[in-house]
Structure formats: C-alpha cells, structure tokens
Amino acid sequence: MGPMAAPTMKLSAILLVSATLPLAAQWLNYPDAQIPHKKDGTPNLTAPAPRRNGKPDISGVWQAERTPISEFTRVLGDNIAYLQIDLNDASKYALDIFWGLKREEQPLRPEAVERMKQLASQGPPAARCLPTGVPTGLFFYPFKTIQTPGEIVVLFGEGDPPRQIYTDGRSLPADPQPSWMGYSVGKWEGDTLAVETNGFTEASWLDGSGHPRSEQMRIRELYHRRDIGHMDLEVTFEDPKYYTRPFTIKTGLDLIPDSDILEFVCAENEKDRAHMGKP
C-alpha cells in the first residue's frame, strides 16, 4: 500500500489540490536586475547566490521541486491524471508528508489516527477557503520571499496569510496564541538559514492526507541557497502528542526568474464548498 492509506485520504488529497487553480505570474518576462543574464537574455541560474550583509539572500519567487506525474500515477493509480490535471504543479509532500512510507512505517500515535478520521470528515482547509499553512504552502504553487535585515517575509501564491520569519534575535513566544502560520524566528548557521516555528492551531493539516498537528508541534526548516536558481530545503517535525518520534523530509526549491506571484482570493468564483459532503 502506498502513502495514502484509505480512499478517504486519497479523496482529501484530491480535494486539497483542486481547491486552488494553477497560478500564472503577474509580471511575465520582466528582467530582474538582481539575476545575471546570459548573452541570449536567459537567466544564468547556476551563477553564485547573491549575498546581503555577508549572508546569502534568499529573496525571489520559488517553487518546490515538481513530482513527476508518473510518480503520482504509480501510487494513486492511472485515473488520477485524468481527475487532477494540475498535479504537475505540486510536490508529493503536499499530498502526503510520509510519501513512500506504508502506514505501519509512519510514526503515528493512536491519537493521530483518530484525529485523521475527524479531519477527513471535515474536508481539507483549502477546500473551505482556509489556509494550507506550513509547510503545505511551500509545496504547492510558487511563493515569494523578501529578505530584509530584521525579517524575511513569505508571500504565498495560493492565498495563505503572509508569513513573517524574524531574524532580529528574538526568541519564540513561550505561550503563543495558536495560529495557522505559527510564529517563526530564524538565524544563520554559516550560509544556511535555520528557522524554528511554533504556535500552530490544531485545525490545520500537515498535508492533503490529513496528518494532524497539535499545539505542541515544532517545525525546523533549513534553507541553503546553492546558487541563483536552486535552494535545498530540509524540514524536521516534532510533535509528541501525535507522533512517536521527530521526522524529516528533504526537497529542493527552484527559482522562477523574472517573474512574480498573482493575487488570489479563495472565495472569488469559489465552487468547491457547494459539493462538500456530497457523494
């Protein structure tokens, strides 16, 4: 059995993907002065990464490495390509944070299994015009990072609230009010940005399969920009309420050069909720 352990989980993943449409860039083919271009005018994506105050500058429009359709159909079946034409815009981790692991291999506590059943009955947040949250927002459509001396702002293409990662030396709040995006602080470890996040609401999902998170969850992200066009991302999750141990995923982020993200309003022309709960 693949990572989707039951038909309801497969359906949840499908609904989550279909809750938003593929996003086109707002400013097409507008050359970014910060990106070196070749003689033919194309961006040089293997040039050295830009730096700000001695550290890599991770500003830009990024998207997670796309999972081939062949991988989705291998796990979810051939018909998925016909039902979900926009899967080429998603990472496998958006559908299942434990992609490739059988259910018995996942570090789930019994409380997590029961919570997944509850969440499946509600439908994915995105299908109800609620945020996808962290890290799902990183694994779907493009997102934009803006790096300043004291914080990094992340703007999500699918309509999630902006995310603020403070790099001014502050600590995480000791008793945070639960929120969809959590509270994030970052610091540089050499040329790698290490981000710690806490304060999540239990209403959010980790992925389209409905893996839960509790208010105890802590997420650690490591961002390492290798060059202009490529960044490595490692994400570690720790939640003793729902998981028996911490777990980590690794992926790559690709720069979308000379581009931007498009404004998205979920409730504008939204048609999913009318079908929620129907066979």
C-alpha positions in Angstrom: 0.0 0.0 0.0 1.3 3.5 -0.9 1.3 6.5 1.4 -2.4 7.1 1.0 -3.8 4.6 3.5 -7.5 4.8 2.7 -9.9 6.1 0.0 -10.9 9.0 2.2 -7.3 10.1 2.5 -7.0 9.9 -1.3 -10.1 12.0 -1.7 -8.8 14.5 0.8 -5.6 14.9 -1.2 -7.6 15.4 -4.4 -9.8 18.0 -2.9 -6.8 19.9 -1.5 -5.2 20.0 -4.9 -8.4 21.1 -6.6 -9.2 23.8 -4.1 -6.9 26.2 -6.0 -6.2 26.8 -9.6 -2.7 27.0 -11.2 -1.3 30.5 -10.8 0.3 32.4 -13.6 2.9 35.1 -12.8 1.6 38.7 -12.6 4.7 40.2 -14.3 5.8 38.0 -17.1 9.3 38.1 -18.6 10.3 41.3 -16.7 14.1 41.0 -16.2 15.2 41.0 -12.6 18.3 43.2 -12.2 19.5 41.1 -9.3 19.7 38.0 -11.6 22.6 37.7 -14.0 21.6 37.0 -17.6 23.4 35.3 -20.4 24.2 36.9 -23.7 21.0 35.4 -25.2 18.9 37.1 -22.4 18.1 34.0 -20.4 18.8 33.9 -16.7 22.0 32.3 -15.5 20.6 30.0 -12.9 23.9 28.5 -11.9 25.6 31.8 -11.1 26.7 32.3 -7.5 23.9 33.1 -5.0 23.5 36.8 -4.2 24.5 37.9 -0.7 23.3 40.6 1.7 25.3 41.7 4.7 27.7 38.7 4.2 24.9 36.1 4.1 23.0 34.5 1.2 20.0 36.5 0.1 17.1 34.0 -0.4 14.7 36.6 -1.9 12.9 35.5 -5.0 9.9 33.6 -6.4 10.4 29.9 -5.6 8.6 26.6 -6.1 9.3 23.2 -4.6 10.6 20.6 -7.0 7.8 19.1 -9.0 6.9 15.5 -8.6 6.6 13.7 -12.0 3.0 12.6 -12.9 4.4 9.1 -13.3 5.1 9.0 -9.6 1.6 10.2 -8.7 0.0 7.6 -11.0 2.3 4.8 -9.7 1.0 5.4 -6.1 -2.5 6.8 -6.7 -3.5 5.0 -9.9 -3.7 5.9 -13.6 -7.0 7.7 -13.3 -5.6 10.4 -11.1 -4.0 12.1 -14.1 -7.5 12.5 -15.6 -9.1 13.7 -12.4 -6.4 16.1 -11.5 -4.8 17.9 -14.4 -2.8 20.3 -12.2 -0.8 17.7 -10.3 2.3 18.8 -12.3 2.1 21.9 -10.1 2.6 20.1 -6.8 5.2 18.3 -4.8 4.4 14.8 -3.5 4.8 16.1 0.1 1.8 18.4 -0.4 -0.3 15.3 -0.7 1.4 13.2 1.9 4.2 14.2 4.2 5.1 10.5 4.6 5.1 9.9 0.8 6.6 6.4 0.1 6.0 5.0 3.6 3.4 2.4 4.4 1.0 3.2 7.2 2.8 0.8 9.6 6.1 2.6 8.9 4.7 6.0 9.8 5.5 7.2 13.4 1.8 7.7 14.2 0.4 7.5 17.7 -3.2 6.1 18.0 -4.3 9.7 18.8 -3.1 10.8 15.3 -5.1 8.1 13.6 -8.3 9.1 15.4 -7.6 12.8 14.6 -7.1 12.0 10.9 -10.6 10.4 10.9 -12.0 13.6 12.4 -10.2 15.8 9.9 -11.3 13.7 6.9 -14.9 14.2 7.8 -14.4 18.0 7.8 -12.7 18.2 4.4 -9.3 19.9 3.8 -8.9 23.5 4.9 -8.1 24.8 1.4 -11.4 23.5 0.1 -13.1 25.6 2.8 -11.1 28.7 1.9 -8.9 28.3 5.0 -5.1 28.5 4.9 -3.0 25.4 3.9 -0.3 26.6 6.4 3.3 25.5 7.0 4.8 23.5 5.3 2.0 22.7 2.7 2.1 26.3 1.3 5.7 25.7 0.3 4.9 22.5 -1.6 2.1 23.7 -3.9 2.3 26.8 -6.1 5.0 29.4 -6.2 5.8 31.6 -3.2 7.8 34.7 -2.8 10.5 35.5 -0.2 11.5 39.1 0.6 14.6 39.3 2.8 15.3 42.4 4.9 17.8 43.0 7.7 15.4 42.1 10.5 12.9 39.6 9.0 12.1 37.5 6.0 8.5 37.8 4.6 7.0 34.9 2.7 4.0 35.6 0.3 2.1 32.6 -0.8 0.6 32.2 -4.3 -2.4 30.2 -3.2 -3.7 32.9 -0.8 -2.3 31.9 2.6 -1.6 34.8 5.0 1.9 36.3 4.8 4.4 34.6 6.9 7.0 36.5 8.9 10.3 35.0 9.9 12.1 37.3 12.3 15.9 37.3 12.2 16.4 40.1 14.7 17.5 37.8 17.5 14.1 37.4 19.3 13.0 34.1 20.8 9.9 32.1 20.0 6.9 33.1 22.2 6.6 30.9 25.3 2.8 30.8 25.3 1.7 31.7 21.8 -1.9 32.2 20.7 -2.4 29.3 18.2 -2.4 30.4 14.6 -2.4 29.0 11.0 1.1 30.1 10.1 2.7 29.8 13.5 5.4 32.0 14.9 8.8 31.9 13.2 12.3 33.0 14.1 15.4 32.4 12.0 19.2 32.6 12.4 22.1 32.0 10.1 24.3 28.9 10.7 27.0 29.6 8.3 25.4 30.0 4.9 22.2 28.1 6.0 19.2 29.8 7.3 17.7 27.8 10.3 14.0 28.6 11.0 12.1 27.5 14.1 8.3 27.7 14.2 5.8 27.0 17.0 2.3 28.1 17.9 0.2 26.2 15.4 -3.6 25.7 15.5 -4.8 22.1 15.6 -7.3 23.0 12.9 -4.5 22.9 10.2 -3.3 19.9 8.4 0.3 18.8 7.6 -0.7 17.6 4.1 -3.6 16.6 1.9 -3.8 13.3 3.6 -4.9 14.9 6.9 -1.9 14.2 9.0 -2.5 16.3 12.1 -0.5 18.7 14.2 -1.1 19.7 17.8 -0.3 22.9 19.5 2.9 21.2 20.7 4.3 20.9 17.2 7.7 22.4 16.4 9.0 22.7 12.9 12.6 23.4 12.0 13.5 24.4 8.5 17.0 24.6 6.9 17.3 26.7 3.8 20.6 26.6 1.8 20.8 28.6 -1.4 23.3 26.7 -3.6 23.3 29.2 -6.5 21.0 31.7 -8.1 18.4 29.2 -9.2 18.5 26.4 -6.6 17.9 26.1 -2.9 18.0 23.0 -0.6 15.2 22.7 2.0 15.2 20.3 5.0 12.1 20.2 7.3 12.0 18.4 10.6 8.8 17.9 12.5 8.4 17.2 16.3 5.0 16.7 17.9 5.0 14.3 20.9 1.1 14.4 21.1 0.6 12.8 17.6 4.0 11.3 16.6 6.3 8.8 18.3 9.5 10.5 17.1 10.7 13.5 15.1 10.8 13.0 11.3 12.5 14.9 8.5 11.9 15.4 4.8 14.2 16.9 2.2 13.5 18.6 -1.1 14.7 21.3 -3.5 13.4 24.7 -4.3 13.7 26.1 -7.8 13.8 29.8 -8.6 11.2 31.2 -11.1 13.2 34.0 -12.6 12.0 37.3 -14.0 8.5 36.6 -12.6 6.1 37.3 -9.7 3.1 35.7 -7.9 -0.5 36.5 -8.7 -3.2 37.8 -6.3 -5.5 35.1 -5.3 -8.8 35.4 -3.4 -10.2 32.0 -2.4 -13.9 33.0 -2.2 -13.9 34.7 -5.6 -15.6 32.3 -8.0 -15.1 29.5 -5.5 -17.2 26.4 -6.3 -15.9 23.6 -4.0 -17.9 24.1 -0.9 -21.2 23.5 -2.6 -20.0 20.0 -3.3 -18.5 19.2 0.1 -20.1 16.3 1.8 -21.9 15.1 -1.3 -21.1 11.7 -2.9 
